[in-house]
Amino acid sequence: MVPAKKPATKSKSQPRRGGMAKVSRSSSRLISKAVRAKGFAEAEIVTRWARIVGADLSRATVPLKLVFPRGARQGATLHVRTESAFAPIVQQRAAVIIEKVNRYLGYGAVARLEVKQGPLPKTTVQKSLEKGELNQNQQSALTELVGKGELSPLKEAVRNLGELVLSRPKGK
């Protein structure tokens, strides 16, 4: 029986292929194809909608598609979905939304806004965490960990995190 040969190992002089890559770079390639199918030349209109139009409008609207005239890259119609109750408000703010999207893109891509009424995707709202009272043992352990007196910003953050973690009921 002849022993199997070991595969040749790469020398240190050869560059390594593959390696680590940013997730955002990989995912943007995948997302771009799906988003472009809906007419969005820039995937960032969908992914950064809250940053573009602001928190109040992003909670009430979702961009659906961007339709350009044939052969043109300006004068598009942006289709936005909103719930029935918010449709008049969104229609009233149409000029503001168009201006914000165009400012984000850097040119006059959008000329019209078309509002579609329908349900929005459900969003989760995180509850703010509240600190509970710590017993003497927990308080002394936390003081021993971060120290006494005036604390640096990092130690203050560790102290706040410790108070939140230690004051939570067990099992949550």
C-alpha positions in Angstrom: 0.0 0.0 0.0 1.4 3.4 -1.0 0.8 6.2 1.5 -1.2 9.1 0.1 0.7 12.3 -0.6 0.0 15.3 1.4 -1.2 18.3 -0.6 1.5 20.9 -1.2 1.3 23.8 1.3 1.4 27.3 0.1 4.6 29.1 0.8 4.5 32.4 2.7 5.4 34.3 -0.4 2.2 33.4 -2.2 -0.7 35.8 -1.5 -3.7 34.3 0.2 -7.0 34.2 -1.8 -10.4 34.6 -0.3 -9.8 36.1 3.1 -12.2 38.2 5.0 -14.6 40.6 3.3 -17.0 43.2 4.7 -20.5 41.9 4.9 -21.9 45.2 3.7 -19.9 44.8 0.4 -21.2 41.3 -0.2 -24.8 41.9 0.8 -25.0 45.1 -1.2 -24.3 43.1 -4.4 -27.1 40.7 -3.5 -29.6 43.4 -2.4 -28.8 45.5 -5.5 -30.1 42.9 -7.9 -33.4 42.5 -6.0 -33.9 46.2 -5.5 -33.1 47.1 -9.1 -35.8 44.7 -10.2 -38.2 47.1 -8.5 -36.8 50.1 -10.4 -34.5 51.4 -7.7 -31.2 52.4 -9.4 -29.8 53.1 -6.0 -30.4 50.4 -3.4 -29.7 53.0 -0.7 -33.1 54.6 -1.2 -34.6 51.5 0.3 -32.0 50.7 2.9 -31.5 54.3 4.1 -35.1 55.5 3.8 -35.2 56.6 7.4 -32.1 58.7 7.0 -33.3 60.2 3.8 -36.8 61.3 4.7 -36.5 61.5 8.5 -37.8 59.4 11.4 -41.4 60.7 11.3 -42.0 60.1 7.6 -40.1 56.8 7.6 -42.5 55.3 10.2 -45.5 56.2 8.0 -44.1 55.3 4.6 -42.2 52.6 2.7 -40.7 53.2 -0.8 -42.1 50.7 -3.3 -40.5 51.4 -6.7 -38.9 54.2 -8.7 -40.0 54.4 -12.3 -38.0 56.4 -14.8 -39.3 57.6 -18.2 -38.0 55.4 -21.0 -34.4 56.1 -21.8 -34.0 58.8 -19.1 -32.4 59.0 -15.7 -34.3 62.0 -14.5 -37.9 62.9 -13.9 -38.8 59.6 -12.2 -42.0 58.8 -10.3 -41.4 57.5 -6.8 -44.1 55.1 -5.6 -44.6 55.1 -1.8 -46.9 53.0 0.3 -48.6 54.4 3.4 -51.6 53.5 5.6 -54.9 55.2 4.7 -54.8 57.6 7.6 -51.4 59.0 6.7 -52.1 59.3 2.9 -53.2 63.0 3.1 -50.2 63.9 5.2 -47.8 62.2 2.8 -49.5 63.8 -0.2 -49.1 67.2 1.5 -45.4 66.6 2.2 -44.7 65.2 -1.3 -42.6 68.2 -2.3 -40.5 67.7 0.8 -40.0 64.0 0.2 -39.0 64.6 -3.4 -36.5 67.3 -2.4 -35.0 65.1 0.3 -34.6 62.1 -2.1 -33.1 64.3 -4.8 -30.7 65.9 -2.3 -29.6 62.5 -1.1 -29.0 61.2 -4.7 -27.3 64.4 -5.7 -29.4 65.2 -8.8 -33.1 65.7 -9.8 -33.9 62.0 -10.2 -37.5 62.2 -8.8 -40.1 64.5 -10.2 -43.3 63.0 -8.9 -44.5 61.1 -5.9 -47.3 58.6 -6.2 -48.9 57.5 -2.9 -50.4 54.0 -2.6 -52.5 53.1 0.3 -52.0 49.8 2.0 -50.6 48.1 5.1 -47.0 48.7 6.2 -44.7 46.0 7.4 -44.8 45.4 11.1 -41.9 47.0 13.1 -40.7 46.1 16.5 -40.4 48.7 19.2 -37.8 48.1 21.8 -38.7 48.9 25.4 -36.3 51.0 27.3 -34.5 49.2 30.1 -35.1 50.3 33.6 -32.6 49.7 36.4 -33.9 48.0 39.5 -32.5 48.1 43.1 -29.3 46.2 43.8 -28.8 44.4 47.0 -25.7 45.0 49.2 -23.7 42.1 47.7 -24.4 43.1 44.1 -23.5 46.8 44.9 -20.2 45.9 46.5 -19.3 43.5 43.7 -20.0 46.3 41.1 -18.0 48.8 43.1 -15.1 46.4 43.4 -15.2 45.9 39.6 -15.3 49.6 38.5 -13.9 51.4 41.5 -15.0 54.3 43.7 -14.9 58.0 43.2 -15.0 59.9 39.9 -15.2 57.3 37.1 -14.0 57.6 33.5 -16.6 57.4 30.8 -15.8 53.8 30.1 -16.0 52.8 33.7 -19.3 54.7 34.0 -20.7 52.7 31.0 -19.5 49.5 32.6 -21.2 50.5 35.9 -24.5 51.3 34.1 -24.4 48.0 32.2 -23.6 46.1 35.4 -26.6 47.7 37.2 -28.9 46.8 34.3 -27.7 43.2 34.2 -27.6 42.6 37.9 -31.1 44.2 38.5 -32.9 42.1 35.9 -35.0 39.2 37.2 -33.4 35.8 36.7 -34.7 33.9 33.6 -35.1 37.0 31.3 
